[in-house]
Amino acid sequence: MLSTVKTPPHITNDKLVDLYKEMWLIRYFDEKVDQFFAKGMIHGTTHLCVGQEASAAGAIAALKEIDKITSTHRGHGHCISKGADAGRMMAELFGKETGYCKGKGGSMHIADVDKGNLGANGIVGGGIPLAVGAALTSKMKNKGYVVLCYFGDGASNEGSFHEALNLASIWKLPVVFLCENNQYGMSGSVKEMTNIENIADRASSYGIPGKVVDGTDMIEIMNTVYEAVENARQGNGPSLIEAKTYRWKGHSKSDAKKYRTREEEAEWREKDAIKKYKELLIQEGLLTEEKAAELQEQAKQDIEDAVRFAENSPEPSIDSLLEDVYA
């Protein structure tokens, strides 16, 4: 345990250090994907989570192995933190046979059910009712797992959000709703789309706990999610957590970000979650500058290895075109 900072009981010092590397894995993966799209090496579209590493790594660290997640269209970080293989993820984006969906799903549809990742989703708010359904299964069949449901600020104005929270509340389902409020739904500020200060304030409408956390603070996210997850596991129903964060990149690969100022971007970059977490670990004597640089380099090499795996993987055969496709 950290000497001066509270963490969940299952989080060891080694795990805290591992999480530093995990955050770099997430960042390097998305930065590499960004480069490939710019060069036309990957087709379709993608939504990058650079700047949002803490809400992926910190929240998922609070879970047990049996617990499940549902992700979003901006879900690469969630996948990595839930144990996905970066090589298979990269192969999926390259459209290769070794990808998680055999190259047919792309960036927004990566799932790894064996690891408890029920999947990313190209539909805004699409994962919210899926999370509630999985939580209902856990309760009815006494499975004992909790579902962590990721969604963005834009999804909080979808009908699926309100319907799902209402149902989860009245049935006291083991699900934790985590809103990654990165300040913009596509090209519109959340302040223009929602006439309340905090999305977490909506929790009171459904009689469930709601809390706002600093989306760049790993420890705060970890502890808050752990408390909500264990509360749900004990049969006390869902919670709504809002992580105030920021996406450094555009909404998608084609976004020029003309709707926000460079001063605002610079201000949020100063709050870099990875930098803040490194400073905390050094302060607590769990990390040195030299070890931090070593872990960062290891993460970078792991992503380069993932790229090589993807590049050397076979293309899907024409005979498999209609396999795993449903209508």
Steps between C-alpha positions, in 0.01 A plus 500: 500500500606860454633648821284813499239440232197277536452233231268197469619206715592279204728760342865425579803723453601293197155547349523875547828502309359271229218748449753765403619283212138418411419867458791535258382192309164669449657828388756344267238273345275792409786724388619224268148450365478875441816486289373206295171671420683816396708290258196318362625165631178434695157556350163592646505726804622503857450696820809545715513516880833679543464701823240265648737225618416535870129426461588175322789373709383632837139386477570152365772446763222524760319198353531130572595267218141369477358849453401621154509824305317653208695753297442784254609605151805652679593173665859397423610588854216301656597196295866518598422548869263201496782280375466510122798401287634810327612293201153364437357850546741646247431211262129577522561860398715377211213274388703184558379148569670495843297797626240467773219507243712336227550843348129564443413723795771761506573754772149536641408134542781334692375252757669237716225314683745257661663794680164654594506768231151485349603732222545847364204654321463724198160623621507792744358365825465154346696326772288634787199266464739212425669561835165496678409175324825340611445625854150351497652166398746522789221565748252240369761225472698599812819538298654749742650734241452874464487682166692823448322698228702764317329777304571857397335830582314493168340166587349649816240671281395180325178328596692180570681675786181595684321171436798293611568698818135486596479124452832434675384711793161342560645147468817586699725350234878459548614760248714813532446772240821691424466812286826612340412867460770621261319835461385455140239287328646495149537875428267643765593594856321310774402842638295559186336160513417456867346761730646363822844545651573130543367196318537311829224725642252294299556209738255653747222467241534123526568474873858383461834642619675744268853633525735721297870411489812652345543298182876561505547358852568125492464446874175695535344310208621166633365554851167645387433218253607237754256636758216505245582152368508344846177677592338350190647158575335507842158542338458873554449587135671729249696824523577778253856634489608791280871529418586851379764440236609621156581345166820647362420397143195579291168320523612271217782490248334765279445757776697827463396610855401850385237525776751532786800719573863397507523667841236263634685202356827613657330546838373142498833361381654652812267271698641191324387196699816302425726780617296551818503128577876472446560790739284331763680166471838672527380700799390178671831328432353240264665628184814679389553712191722227360242224558224721358702552181562126478129416532412764245749352254365148566149620421621661178674177398189294580299714260769469231478122547123524461544689175737234364253227595223682314710573193614136476152353555308350206217675321157334541418260220218581261330177608459638854325819384155398622612313813408654837271748325140525616195668354 
